[in-house]
Amino acid sequence: MGQKVNPIGMRLGVNRTWDSRWYANKNDFGDLLQQDLKIRAMLEKELKQAAVSNIVIERPHRKCRVSIHTARPGIVIGKKGADIEALRNKIRKYTDSDVHINIVEVRKPETDATLVAQGIAQQLERRVAFRRATKRAVQTAMRMGALGIRANVAGRLGGADIARTEWYREGRVPLHTLRADIDYGVAEASTTYGVIGIKVWIFKGEVMEHDPSAHERRATEGGNAGSGQKRREPRAPAQG
């Protein structure tokens, strides 16, 4: 089961939390959900070159707080905050609430699954060989402290007539283990031969206690992938 489902959705409430954090009654829920989808689509289009890892939307009382997790905060903010003010005005077109934007820097983009997938996609669009791009991303993630990584590329690889899937893995990626902090990201590369899909799974350690915010806190603090992981004591030998 763990091999097939989205690893983030499978761990919601265990060591991952939702990207949209608000409550609404049944009359307003549909409208707010549509607002979230439109805001995310607009931001992903506007910030395509800003290495955006995640967008979190919160709605405290009559406010809309948007947190943008990015590896290039300078591109999002712009000169003297001009770009972020333009983004705020565009978000206001979709909601009547007071808009606040927070910029959260991703400390280690080499171990962020979404950014790794985006990096591979950008290299494929520049006609870098898919094996070289994928292996380089895998090796860099392991060197930066990931405990395991798997990368899938699927499509007309190398311009082949028949589409196929190839994958590369280093270290451990325990998808069945719920306490495992698994980051997952997808991206698409538009090439002259068609679209190539990229999926990346990164294992960053185990969260032994119930902590839905563990993954997000670990990403923003930029610590080692295994930081905060409790060590299990060895079992005592059985008495004969």
Biotite code that builds the C-alpha atoms (Angstrom):
import biotite.structure as struc

atoms = struc.array([
    struc.Atom([0.000, 0.000, 0.000], chain_id="A", res_id=1, res_name="MET", atom_name="CA", element="C"),
    struc.Atom([2.786, 2.416, 0.896], chain_id="A", res_id=2, res_name="GLY", atom_name="CA", element="C"),
    struc.Atom([4.309, 1.960, -2.559], chain_id="A", res_id=3, res_name="GLN", atom_name="CA", element="C"),
    struc.Atom([1.202, 3.248, -4.337], chain_id="A", res_id=4, res_name="LYS", atom_name="CA", element="C"),
    struc.Atom([-0.337, 6.087, -2.320], chain_id="A", res_id=5, res_name="VAL", atom_name="CA", element="C"),
    struc.Atom([0.933, 9.640, -1.972], chain_id="A", res_id=6, res_name="ASN", atom_name="CA", element="C"),
    struc.Atom([3.367, 9.441, 0.995], chain_id="A", res_id=7, res_name="PRO", atom_name="CA", element="C"),
    struc.Atom([2.409, 12.928, 2.212], chain_id="A", res_id=8, res_name="ILE", atom_name="CA", element="C"),
    struc.Atom([-1.322, 12.194, 2.314], chain_id="A", res_id=9, res_name="GLY", atom_name="CA", element="C"),
    struc.Atom([-0.639, 8.882, 4.031], chain_id="A", res_id=10, res_name="MET", atom_name="CA", element="C"),
    struc.Atom([1.209, 10.660, 6.866], chain_id="A", res_id=11, res_name="ARG", atom_name="CA", element="C"),
    struc.Atom([-1.185, 13.557, 7.468], chain_id="A", res_id=12, res_name="LEU", atom_name="CA", element="C"),
    struc.Atom([-1.745, 13.875, 11.186], chain_id="A", res_id=13, res_name="GLY", atom_name="CA", element="C"),
    struc.Atom([1.273, 11.672, 11.974], chain_id="A", res_id=14, res_name="VAL", atom_name="CA", element="C"),
    struc.Atom([4.350, 13.699, 11.013], chain_id="A", res_id=15, res_name="ASN", atom_name="CA", element="C"),
    struc.Atom([2.868, 15.891, 8.252], chain_id="A", res_id=16, res_name="ARG", atom_name="CA", element="C"),
    struc.Atom([0.167, 18.544, 8.371], chain_id="A", res_id=17, res_name="THR", atom_name="CA", element="C"),
    struc.Atom([-2.150, 20.135, 5.829], chain_id="A", res_id=18, res_name="TRP", atom_name="CA", element="C"),
    struc.Atom([-1.092, 22.904, 3.428], chain_id="A", res_id=19, res_name="ASP", atom_name="CA", element="C"),
    struc.Atom([-4.464, 24.666, 3.821], chain_id="A", res_id=20, res_name="SER", atom_name="CA", element="C"),
    struc.Atom([-5.215, 25.311, 7.491], chain_id="A", res_id=21, res_name="ARG", atom_name="CA", element="C"),
    struc.Atom([-8.612, 26.838, 8.104], chain_id="A", res_id=22, res_name="TRP", atom_name="CA", element="C"),
    struc.Atom([-12.139, 25.928, 9.104], chain_id="A", res_id=23, res_name="TYR", atom_name="CA", element="C"),
    struc.Atom([-15.370, 26.985, 7.381], chain_id="A", res_id=24, res_name="ALA", atom_name="CA", element="C"),
    struc.Atom([-19.027, 26.047, 7.556], chain_id="A", res_id=25, res_name="ASN", atom_name="CA", element="C"),
    struc.Atom([-20.601, 24.119, 4.697], chain_id="A", res_id=26, res_name="LYS", atom_name="CA", element="C"),
    struc.Atom([-21.941, 27.275, 3.023], chain_id="A", res_id=27, res_name="ASN", atom_name="CA", element="C"),
    struc.Atom([-18.489, 28.896, 2.711], chain_id="A", res_id=28, res_name="ASP", atom_name="CA", element="C"),
    struc.Atom([-16.267, 25.846, 2.315], chain_id="A", res_id=29, res_name="PHE", atom_name="CA", element="C"),
    struc.Atom([-16.592, 25.536, -1.478], chain_id="A", res_id=30, res_name="GLY", atom_name="CA", element="C"),
    struc.Atom([-15.842, 29.222, -2.101], chain_id="A", res_id=31, res_name="ASP", atom_name="CA", element="C"),
    struc.Atom([-12.768, 29.202, 0.148], chain_id="A", res_id=32, res_name="LEU", atom_name="CA", element="C"),
    struc.Atom([-11.470, 26.019, -1.473], chain_id="A", res_id=33, res_name="LEU", atom_name="CA", element="C"),
    struc.Atom([-11.804, 27.609, -4.923], chain_id="A", res_id=34, res_name="GLN", atom_name="CA", element="C"),
    struc.Atom([-9.927, 30.665, -3.648], chain_id="A", res_id=35, res_name="GLN", atom_name="CA", element="C"),
    struc.Atom([-7.099, 28.442, -2.400], chain_id="A", res_id=36, res_name="ASP", atom_name="CA", element="C"),
    struc.Atom([-6.810, 26.640, -5.736], chain_id="A", res_id=37, res_name="LEU", atom_name="CA", element="C"),
    struc.Atom([-6.749, 29.895, -7.719], chain_id="A", res_id=38, res_name="LYS", atom_name="CA", element="C"),
    struc.Atom([-4.195, 31.498, -5.367], chain_id="A", res_id=39, res_name="ILE", atom_name="CA", element="C"),
    struc.Atom([-1.895, 28.467, -5.606], chain_id="A", res_id=40, res_name="ARG", atom_name="CA", element="C"),
    struc.Atom([-2.167, 28.309, -9.416], chain_id="A", res_id=41, res_name="ALA", atom_name="CA", element="C"),
    struc.Atom([-1.396, 32.019, -9.725], chain_id="A", res_id=42, res_name="MET", atom_name="CA", element="C"),
    struc.Atom([1.605, 31.863, -7.367], chain_id="A", res_id=43, res_name="LEU", atom_name="CA", element="C"),
    struc.Atom([3.060, 28.787, -9.080], chain_id="A", res_id=44, res_name="GLU", atom_name="CA", element="C"),
    struc.Atom([2.820, 30.587, -12.427], chain_id="A", res_id=45, res_name="LYS", atom_name="CA", element="C"),
    struc.Atom([4.223, 33.914, -11.187], chain_id="A", res_id=46, res_name="GLU", atom_name="CA", element="C"),
    struc.Atom([7.045, 32.327, -9.138], chain_id="A", res_id=47, res_name="LEU", atom_name="CA", element="C"),
    struc.Atom([8.072, 29.620, -11.586], chain_id="A", res_id=48, res_name="LYS", atom_name="CA", element="C"),
    struc.Atom([11.742, 30.678, -11.414], chain_id="A", res_id=49, res_name="GLN", atom_name="CA", element="C"),
    struc.Atom([11.804, 31.311, -7.654], chain_id="A", res_id=50, res_name="ALA", atom_name="CA", element="C"),
    struc.Atom([12.328, 27.668, -6.542], chain_id="A", res_id=51, res_name="ALA", atom_name="CA", element="C"),
    struc.Atom([9.077, 27.499, -4.559], chain_id="A", res_id=52, res_name="VAL", atom_name="CA", element="C"),
    struc.Atom([8.858, 24.320, -2.495], chain_id="A", res_id=53, res_name="SER", atom_name="CA", element="C"),
    struc.Atom([5.482, 24.727, -0.810], chain_id="A", res_id=54, res_name="ASN", atom_name="CA", element="C"),
    struc.Atom([2.631, 27.207, -0.301], chain_id="A", res_id=55, res_name="ILE", atom_name="CA", element="C"),
    struc.Atom([0.725, 27.192, 2.999], chain_id="A", res_id=56, res_name="VAL", atom_name="CA", element="C"),
    struc.Atom([-2.567, 29.098, 3.309], chain_id="A", res_id=57, res_name="ILE", atom_name="CA", element="C"),
    struc.Atom([-4.038, 29.932, 6.722], chain_id="A", res_id=58, res_name="GLU", atom_name="CA", element="C"),
    struc.Atom([-7.215, 31.874, 7.421], chain_id="A", res_id=59, res_name="ARG", atom_name="CA", element="C"),
    struc.Atom([-7.402, 33.391, 10.890], chain_id="A", res_id=60, res_name="PRO", atom_name="CA", element="C"),
    struc.Atom([-10.320, 35.738, 11.595], chain_id="A", res_id=61, res_name="HIS", atom_name="CA", element="C"),
    struc.Atom([-11.000, 37.762, 8.398], chain_id="A", res_id=62, res_name="ARG", atom_name="CA", element="C"),
    struc.Atom([-7.399, 37.364, 7.229], chain_id="A", res_id=63, res_name="LYS", atom_name="CA", element="C"),
    struc.Atom([-5.616, 35.312, 4.590], chain_id="A", res_id=64, res_name="CYS", atom_name="CA", element="C"),
    struc.Atom([-2.049, 34.426, 5.533], chain_id="A", res_id=65, res_name="ARG", atom_name="CA", element="C"),
    struc.Atom([0.041, 32.941, 2.705], chain_id="A", res_id=66, res_name="VAL", atom_name="CA", element="C"),
    struc.Atom([3.419, 31.394, 3.577], chain_id="A", res_id=67, res_name="SER", atom_name="CA", element="C"),
    struc.Atom([5.704, 30.811, 0.595], chain_id="A", res_id=68, res_name="ILE", atom_name="CA", element="C"),
    struc.Atom([8.543, 28.324, 1.191], chain_id="A", res_id=69, res_name="HIS", atom_name="CA", element="C"),
    struc.Atom([11.304, 29.133, -1.279], chain_id="A", res_id=70, res_name="THR", atom_name="CA", element="C"),
    struc.Atom([15.017, 28.595, -1.770], chain_id="A", res_id=71, res_name="ALA", atom_name="CA", element="C"),
    struc.Atom([15.358, 32.046, -3.420], chain_id="A", res_id=72, res_name="ARG", atom_name="CA", element="C"),
    struc.Atom([13.600, 34.545, -1.143], chain_id="A", res_id=73, res_name="PRO", atom_name="CA", element="C"),
    struc.Atom([15.266, 37.506, -2.860], chain_id="A", res_id=74, res_name="GLY", atom_name="CA", element="C"),
    struc.Atom([13.469, 36.765, -6.132], chain_id="A", res_id=75, res_name="ILE", atom_name="CA", element="C"),
    struc.Atom([10.088, 36.605, -4.374], chain_id="A", res_id=76, res_name="VAL", atom_name="CA", element="C"),
    struc.Atom([10.611, 39.786, -2.339], chain_id="A", res_id=77, res_name="ILE", atom_name="CA", element="C"),
    struc.Atom([12.100, 41.859, -5.161], chain_id="A", res_id=78, res_name="GLY", atom_name="CA", element="C"),
    struc.Atom([13.870, 45.196, -4.903], chain_id="A", res_id=79, res_name="LYS", atom_name="CA", element="C"),
    struc.Atom([12.673, 47.008, -1.753], chain_id="A", res_id=80, res_name="LYS", atom_name="CA", element="C"),
    struc.Atom([9.724, 44.604, -1.495], chain_id="A", res_id=81, res_name="GLY", atom_name="CA", element="C"),
    struc.Atom([8.164, 45.688, -4.798], chain_id="A", res_id=82, res_name="ALA", atom_name="CA", element="C"),
    struc.Atom([7.506, 42.159, -6.071], chain_id="A", res_id=83, res_name="ASP", atom_name="CA", element="C"),
    struc.Atom([5.905, 40.954, -2.857], chain_id="A", res_id=84, res_name="ILE", atom_name="CA", element="C"),
    struc.Atom([3.575, 43.969, -2.865], chain_id="A", res_id=85, res_name="GLU", atom_name="CA", element="C"),
    struc.Atom([2.555, 43.122, -6.443], chain_id="A", res_id=86, res_name="ALA", atom_name="CA", element="C"),
    struc.Atom([1.828, 39.542, -5.348], chain_id="A", res_id=87, res_name="LEU", atom_name="CA", element="C"),
    struc.Atom([-0.310, 40.819, -2.475], chain_id="A", res_id=88, res_name="ARG", atom_name="CA", element="C"),
    struc.Atom([-2.392, 42.899, -4.898], chain_id="A", res_id=89, res_name="ASN", atom_name="CA", element="C"),
    struc.Atom([-2.899, 39.891, -7.192], chain_id="A", res_id=90, res_name="LYS", atom_name="CA", element="C"),
    struc.Atom([-4.008, 37.687, -4.283], chain_id="A", res_id=91, res_name="ILE", atom_name="CA", element="C"),
    struc.Atom([-6.557, 40.348, -3.263], chain_id="A", res_id=92, res_name="ARG", atom_name="CA", element="C"),
    struc.Atom([-8.364, 39.699, -6.570], chain_id="A", res_id=93, res_name="LYS", atom_name="CA", element="C"),
    struc.Atom([-9.333, 36.242, -5.307], chain_id="A", res_id=94, res_name="TYR", atom_name="CA", element="C"),
    struc.Atom([-10.297, 37.001, -1.706], chain_id="A", res_id=95, res_name="THR", atom_name="CA", element="C"),
    struc.Atom([-11.984, 39.737, 0.300], chain_id="A", res_id=96, res_name="ASP", atom_name="CA", element="C"),
    struc.Atom([-9.828, 39.026, 3.368], chain_id="A", res_id=97, res_name="SER", atom_name="CA", element="C"),
    struc.Atom([-6.840, 41.070, 4.494], chain_id="A", res_id=98, res_name="ASP", atom_name="CA", element="C"),
    struc.Atom([-3.800, 39.446, 2.819], chain_id="A", res_id=99, res_name="VAL", atom_name="CA", element="C"),
    struc.Atom([-0.508, 38.788, 4.631], chain_id="A", res_id=100, res_name="HIS", atom_name="CA", element="C"),
    struc.Atom([2.465, 37.141, 2.902], chain_id="A", res_id=101, res_name="ILE", atom_name="CA", element="C"),
    struc.Atom([5.265, 35.365, 4.775], chain_id="A", res_id=102, res_name="ASN", atom_name="CA", element="C"),
    struc.Atom([8.466, 34.297, 3.036], chain_id="A", res_id=103, res_name="ILE", atom_name="CA", element="C"),
    struc.Atom([10.069, 31.169, 4.530], chain_id="A", res_id=104, res_name="VAL", atom_name="CA", element="C"),
    struc.Atom([13.559, 30.275, 3.307], chain_id="A", res_id=105, res_name="GLU", atom_name="CA", element="C"),
    struc.Atom([14.305, 26.615, 2.560], chain_id="A", res_id=106, res_name="VAL", atom_name="CA", element="C"),
    struc.Atom([17.740, 26.113, 4.114], chain_id="A", res_id=107, res_name="ARG", atom_name="CA", element="C"),
    struc.Atom([18.739, 22.931, 2.258], chain_id="A", res_id=108, res_name="LYS", atom_name="CA", element="C"),
    struc.Atom([17.112, 22.838, -1.194], chain_id="A", res_id=109, res_name="PRO", atom_name="CA", element="C"),
    struc.Atom([19.253, 19.816, -2.131], chain_id="A", res_id=110, res_name="GLU", atom_name="CA", element="C"),
    struc.Atom([17.147, 17.659, 0.230], chain_id="A", res_id=111, res_name="THR", atom_name="CA", element="C"),
    struc.Atom([13.737, 19.125, -0.648], chain_id="A", res_id=112, res_name="ASP", atom_name="CA", element="C"),
    struc.Atom([11.889, 16.662, -2.903], chain_id="A", res_id=113, res_name="ALA", atom_name="CA", element="C"),
    struc.Atom([9.897, 19.286, -4.823], chain_id="A", res_id=114, res_name="THR", atom_name="CA", element="C"),
    struc.Atom([12.975, 21.413, -5.531], chain_id="A", res_id=115, res_name="LEU", atom_name="CA", element="C"),
    struc.Atom([15.017, 18.358, -6.536], chain_id="A", res_id=116, res_name="VAL", atom_name="CA", element="C"),
    struc.Atom([12.278, 17.326, -8.996], chain_id="A", res_id=117, res_name="ALA", atom_name="CA", element="C"),
    struc.Atom([12.119, 20.872, -10.384], chain_id="A", res_id=118, res_name="GLN", atom_name="CA", element="C"),
    struc.Atom([15.906, 20.899, -10.798], chain_id="A", res_id=119, res_name="GLY", atom_name="CA", element="C"),
    struc.Atom([15.869, 17.644, -12.768], chain_id="A", res_id=120, res_name="ILE", atom_name="CA", element="C"),
    struc.Atom([13.026, 18.971, -14.956], chain_id="A", res_id=121, res_name="ALA", atom_name="CA", element="C"),
    struc.Atom([14.924, 22.175, -15.739], chain_id="A", res_id=122, res_name="GLN", atom_name="CA", element="C"),
    struc.Atom([18.011, 20.193, -16.753], chain_id="A", res_id=123, res_name="GLN", atom_name="CA", element="C"),
    struc.Atom([15.968, 17.927, -19.026], chain_id="A", res_id=124, res_name="LEU", atom_name="CA", element="C"),
    struc.Atom([14.470, 21.001, -20.711], chain_id="A", res_id=125, res_name="GLU", atom_name="CA", element="C"),
    struc.Atom([18.047, 22.211, -21.331], chain_id="A", res_id=126, res_name="ARG", atom_name="CA", element="C"),
    struc.Atom([18.706, 18.852, -23.054], chain_id="A", res_id=127, res_name="ARG", atom_name="CA", element="C"),
    struc.Atom([20.945, 17.411, -20.339], chain_id="A", res_id=128, res_name="VAL", atom_name="CA", element="C"),
    struc.Atom([20.992, 13.595, -20.466], chain_id="A", res_id=129, res_name="ALA", atom_name="CA", element="C"),
    struc.Atom([18.331, 12.232, -18.096], chain_id="A", res_id=130, res_name="PHE", atom_name="CA", element="C"),
    struc.Atom([20.708, 9.712, -16.483], chain_id="A", res_id=131, res_name="ARG", atom_name="CA", element="C"),
    struc.Atom([23.276, 12.382, -15.721], chain_id="A", res_id=132, res_name="ARG", atom_name="CA", element="C"),
    struc.Atom([20.698, 14.822, -14.315], chain_id="A", res_id=133, res_name="ALA", atom_name="CA", element="C"),
    struc.Atom([19.028, 12.189, -12.134], chain_id="A", res_id=134, res_name="THR", atom_name="CA", element="C"),
    struc.Atom([22.221, 10.620, -10.780], chain_id="A", res_id=135, res_name="LYS", atom_name="CA", element="C"),
    struc.Atom([23.677, 14.037, -9.991], chain_id="A", res_id=136, res_name="ARG", atom_name="CA", element="C"),
    struc.Atom([20.558, 15.010, -8.012], chain_id="A", res_id=137, res_name="ALA", atom_name="CA", element="C"),
    struc.Atom([20.585, 11.697, -6.111], chain_id="A", res_id=138, res_name="VAL", atom_name="CA", element="C"),
    struc.Atom([24.270, 11.974, -5.207], chain_id="A", res_id=139, res_name="GLN", atom_name="CA", element="C"),
    struc.Atom([23.930, 15.619, -4.131], chain_id="A", res_id=140, res_name="THR", atom_name="CA", element="C"),
    struc.Atom([20.989, 14.829, -1.836], chain_id="A", res_id=141, res_name="ALA", atom_name="CA", element="C"),
    struc.Atom([22.901, 12.000, -0.149], chain_id="A", res_id=142, res_name="MET", atom_name="CA", element="C"),
    struc.Atom([25.963, 14.198, 0.266], chain_id="A", res_id=143, res_name="ARG", atom_name="CA", element="C"),
    struc.Atom([23.826, 16.903, 1.930], chain_id="A", res_id=144, res_name="MET", atom_name="CA", element="C"),
    struc.Atom([22.541, 14.525, 4.594], chain_id="A", res_id=145, res_name="GLY", atom_name="CA", element="C"),
    struc.Atom([19.511, 12.676, 3.212], chain_id="A", res_id=146, res_name="ALA", atom_name="CA", element="C"),
    struc.Atom([19.215, 9.132, 4.544], chain_id="A", res_id=147, res_name="LEU", atom_name="CA", element="C"),
    struc.Atom([17.750, 7.868, 1.281], chain_id="A", res_id=148, res_name="GLY", atom_name="CA", element="C"),
    struc.Atom([16.373, 9.089, -2.040], chain_id="A", res_id=149, res_name="ILE", atom_name="CA", element="C"),
    struc.Atom([14.523, 7.602, -4.987], chain_id="A", res_id=150, res_name="ARG", atom_name="CA", element="C"),
    struc.Atom([13.958, 9.415, -8.291], chain_id="A", res_id=151, res_name="ALA", atom_name="CA", element="C"),
    struc.Atom([11.653, 8.255, -11.113], chain_id="A", res_id=152, res_name="ASN", atom_name="CA", element="C"),
    struc.Atom([11.693, 9.663, -14.641], chain_id="A", res_id=153, res_name="VAL", atom_name="CA", element="C"),
    struc.Atom([9.018, 8.563, -17.127], chain_id="A", res_id=154, res_name="ALA", atom_name="CA", element="C"),
    struc.Atom([8.296, 9.422, -20.746], chain_id="A", res_id=155, res_name="GLY", atom_name="CA", element="C"),
    struc.Atom([10.104, 9.321, -24.080], chain_id="A", res_id=156, res_name="ARG", atom_name="CA", element="C"),
    struc.Atom([13.518, 9.229, -22.445], chain_id="A", res_id=157, res_name="LEU", atom_name="CA", element="C"),
    struc.Atom([16.315, 10.220, -24.781], chain_id="A", res_id=158, res_name="GLY", atom_name="CA", element="C"),
    struc.Atom([13.826, 10.681, -27.618], chain_id="A", res_id=159, res_name="GLY", atom_name="CA", element="C"),
    struc.Atom([12.876, 6.989, -27.721], chain_id="A", res_id=160, res_name="ALA", atom_name="CA", element="C"),
    struc.Atom([9.794, 6.021, -29.729], chain_id="A", res_id=161, res_name="ASP", atom_name="CA", element="C"),
    struc.Atom([8.315, 4.044, -26.825], chain_id="A", res_id=162, res_name="ILE", atom_name="CA", element="C"),
    struc.Atom([7.854, 5.709, -23.434], chain_id="A", res_id=163, res_name="ALA", atom_name="CA", element="C"),
    struc.Atom([9.364, 3.975, -20.422], chain_id="A", res_id=164, res_name="ARG", atom_name="CA", element="C"),
    struc.Atom([10.172, 4.544, -16.757], chain_id="A", res_id=165, res_name="THR", atom_name="CA", element="C"),
    struc.Atom([13.596, 4.499, -15.133], chain_id="A", res_id=166, res_name="GLU", atom_name="CA", element="C"),
    struc.Atom([14.403, 5.012, -11.467], chain_id="A", res_id=167, res_name="TRP", atom_name="CA", element="C"),
    struc.Atom([17.469, 5.470, -9.299], chain_id="A", res_id=168, res_name="TYR", atom_name="CA", element="C"),
    struc.Atom([17.796, 4.970, -5.562], chain_id="A", res_id=169, res_name="ARG", atom_name="CA", element="C"),
    struc.Atom([20.415, 5.378, -2.873], chain_id="A", res_id=170, res_name="GLU", atom_name="CA", element="C"),
    struc.Atom([20.034, 4.670, 0.832], chain_id="A", res_id=171, res_name="GLY", atom_name="CA", element="C"),
    struc.Atom([16.734, 3.689, 2.482], chain_id="A", res_id=172, res_name="ARG", atom_name="CA", element="C"),
    struc.Atom([13.266, 4.909, 1.468], chain_id="A", res_id=173, res_name="VAL", atom_name="CA", element="C"),
    struc.Atom([10.844, 3.069, 3.827], chain_id="A", res_id=174, res_name="PRO", atom_name="CA", element="C"),
    struc.Atom([7.470, 4.037, 2.341], chain_id="A", res_id=175, res_name="LEU", atom_name="CA", element="C"),
    struc.Atom([5.533, 1.582, 4.545], chain_id="A", res_id=176, res_name="HIS", atom_name="CA", element="C"),
    struc.Atom([6.867, 3.081, 7.807], chain_id="A", res_id=177, res_name="THR", atom_name="CA", element="C"),
    struc.Atom([4.484, 5.799, 8.989], chain_id="A", res_id=178, res_name="LEU", atom_name="CA", element="C"),
    struc.Atom([6.986, 7.306, 11.430], chain_id="A", res_id=179, res_name="ARG", atom_name="CA", element="C"),
    struc.Atom([9.445, 7.845, 8.550], chain_id="A", res_id=180, res_name="ALA", atom_name="CA", element="C"),
    struc.Atom([9.717, 11.479, 7.449], chain_id="A", res_id=181, res_name="ASP", atom_name="CA", element="C"),
    struc.Atom([9.293, 11.044, 3.682], chain_id="A", res_id=182, res_name="ILE", atom_name="CA", element="C"),
    struc.Atom([9.315, 14.130, 1.478], chain_id="A", res_id=183, res_name="ASP", atom_name="CA", element="C"),
    struc.Atom([7.673, 13.735, -1.938], chain_id="A", res_id=184, res_name="TYR", atom_name="CA", element="C"),
    struc.Atom([7.712, 16.007, -4.964], chain_id="A", res_id=185, res_name="GLY", atom_name="CA", element="C"),
    struc.Atom([6.697, 15.894, -8.619], chain_id="A", res_id=186, res_name="VAL", atom_name="CA", element="C"),
    struc.Atom([7.558, 17.989, -11.673], chain_id="A", res_id=187, res_name="ALA", atom_name="CA", element="C"),
    struc.Atom([7.130, 17.913, -15.443], chain_id="A", res_id=188, res_name="GLU", atom_name="CA", element="C"),
    struc.Atom([9.698, 18.680, -18.124], chain_id="A", res_id=189, res_name="ALA", atom_name="CA", element="C"),
    struc.Atom([8.394, 19.870, -21.498], chain_id="A", res_id=190, res_name="SER", atom_name="CA", element="C"),
    struc.Atom([10.852, 18.593, -24.118], chain_id="A", res_id=191, res_name="THR", atom_name="CA", element="C"),
    struc.Atom([10.777, 18.445, -27.912], chain_id="A", res_id=192, res_name="THR", atom_name="CA", element="C"),
    struc.Atom([9.786, 14.765, -27.639], chain_id="A", res_id=193, res_name="TYR", atom_name="CA", element="C"),
    struc.Atom([6.917, 15.366, -25.222], chain_id="A", res_id=194, res_name="GLY", atom_name="CA", element="C"),
    struc.Atom([6.380, 15.673, -21.483], chain_id="A", res_id=195, res_name="VAL", atom_name="CA", element="C"),
    struc.Atom([8.648, 13.784, -19.077], chain_id="A", res_id=196, res_name="ILE", atom_name="CA", element="C"),
    struc.Atom([7.355, 13.251, -15.539], chain_id="A", res_id=197, res_name="GLY", atom_name="CA", element="C"),
    struc.Atom([9.670, 13.305, -12.522], chain_id="A", res_id=198, res_name="ILE", atom_name="CA", element="C"),
    struc.Atom([8.859, 11.933, -9.062], chain_id="A", res_id=199, res_name="LYS", atom_name="CA", element="C"),
    struc.Atom([11.213, 12.199, -6.075], chain_id="A", res_id=200, res_name="VAL", atom_name="CA", element="C"),
    struc.Atom([11.017, 10.580, -2.630], chain_id="A", res_id=201, res_name="TRP", atom_name="CA", element="C"),
    struc.Atom([13.512, 11.646, 0.081], chain_id="A", res_id=202, res_name="ILE", atom_name="CA", element="C"),
    struc.Atom([13.876, 9.938, 3.478], chain_id="A", res_id=203, res_name="PHE", atom_name="CA", element="C"),
    struc.Atom([14.980, 12.414, 6.159], chain_id="A", res_id=204, res_name="LYS", atom_name="CA", element="C"),
    struc.Atom([14.826, 10.321, 9.324], chain_id="A", res_id=205, res_name="GLY", atom_name="CA", element="C"),
    struc.Atom([12.236, 9.005, 11.743], chain_id="A", res_id=206, res_name="GLU", atom_name="CA", element="C"),
    struc.Atom([9.880, 10.994, 13.977], chain_id="A", res_id=207, res_name="VAL", atom_name="CA", element="C"),
    struc.Atom([9.360, 8.765, 17.000], chain_id="A", res_id=208, res_name="MET", atom_name="CA", element="C"),
    struc.Atom([6.733, 10.932, 18.722], chain_id="A", res_id=209, res_name="GLU", atom_name="CA", element="C"),
    struc.Atom([3.383, 12.130, 17.324], chain_id="A", res_id=210, res_name="HIS", atom_name="CA", element="C"),
    struc.Atom([4.280, 15.507, 15.768], chain_id="A", res_id=211, res_name="ASP", atom_name="CA", element="C"),
    struc.Atom([2.381, 16.652, 12.636], chain_id="A", res_id=212, res_name="PRO", atom_name="CA", element="C"),
    struc.Atom([4.602, 19.755, 12.318], chain_id="A", res_id=213, res_name="SER", atom_name="CA", element="C"),
    struc.Atom([7.902, 17.839, 12.471], chain_id="A", res_id=214, res_name="ALA", atom_name="CA", element="C"),
    struc.Atom([8.612, 17.853, 8.732], chain_id="A", res_id=215, res_name="HIS", atom_name="CA", element="C"),
    struc.Atom([7.886, 21.565, 8.228], chain_id="A", res_id=216, res_name="GLU", atom_name="CA", element="C"),
    struc.Atom([9.956, 22.587, 11.257], chain_id="A", res_id=217, res_name="ARG", atom_name="CA", element="C"),
    struc.Atom([12.872, 20.419, 10.164], chain_id="A", res_id=218, res_name="ARG", atom_name="CA", element="C"),
    struc.Atom([12.829, 21.953, 6.662], chain_id="A", res_id=219, res_name="ALA", atom_name="CA", element="C"),
    struc.Atom([12.868, 25.563, 7.899], chain_id="A", res_id=220, res_name="THR", atom_name="CA", element="C"),
    struc.Atom([15.502, 24.970, 10.598], chain_id="A", res_id=221, res_name="GLU", atom_name="CA", element="C"),
    struc.Atom([17.824, 23.416, 8.040], chain_id="A", res_id=222, res_name="GLY", atom_name="CA", element="C"),
    struc.Atom([19.287, 20.879, 10.436], chain_id="A", res_id=223, res_name="GLY", atom_name="CA", element="C"),
    struc.Atom([20.678, 17.492, 9.501], chain_id="A", res_id=224, res_name="ASN", atom_name="CA", element="C"),
    struc.Atom([18.213, 15.087, 8.000], chain_id="A", res_id=225, res_name="ALA", atom_name="CA", element="C"),
    struc.Atom([18.359, 12.837, 11.025], chain_id="A", res_id=226, res_name="GLY", atom_name="CA", element="C"),
    struc.Atom([18.114, 15.633, 13.610], chain_id="A", res_id=227, res_name="SER", atom_name="CA", element="C"),
    struc.Atom([15.473, 15.187, 16.239], chain_id="A", res_id=228, res_name="GLY", atom_name="CA", element="C"),
    struc.Atom([15.481, 11.441, 15.705], chain_id="A", res_id=229, res_name="GLN", atom_name="CA", element="C"),
    struc.Atom([15.334, 9.503, 18.943], chain_id="A", res_id=230, res_name="LYS", atom_name="CA", element="C"),
    struc.Atom([17.743, 6.627, 19.291], chain_id="A", res_id=231, res_name="ARG", atom_name="CA", element="C"),
    struc.Atom([16.162, 3.306, 20.175], chain_id="A", res_id=232, res_name="ARG", atom_name="CA", element="C"),
    struc.Atom([17.896, 1.376, 22.930], chain_id="A", res_id=233, res_name="GLU", atom_name="CA", element="C"),
    struc.Atom([19.001, -2.170, 22.027], chain_id="A", res_id=234, res_name="PRO", atom_name="CA", element="C"),
    struc.Atom([16.928, -4.966, 23.462], chain_id="A", res_id=235, res_name="ARG", atom_name="CA", element="C"),
    struc.Atom([18.302, -6.828, 26.453], chain_id="A", res_id=236, res_name="ALA", atom_name="CA", element="C"),
    struc.Atom([19.318, -10.427, 25.662], chain_id="A", res_id=237, res_name="PRO", atom_name="CA", element="C"),
    struc.Atom([16.770, -13.047, 26.625], chain_id="A", res_id=238, res_name="ALA", atom_name="CA", element="C"),
    struc.Atom([17.502, -14.891, 29.842], chain_id="A", res_id=239, res_name="GLN", atom_name="CA", element="C"),
    struc.Atom([18.017, -18.605, 29.362], chain_id="A", res_id=240, res_name="GLY", atom_name="CA", element="C"),
])
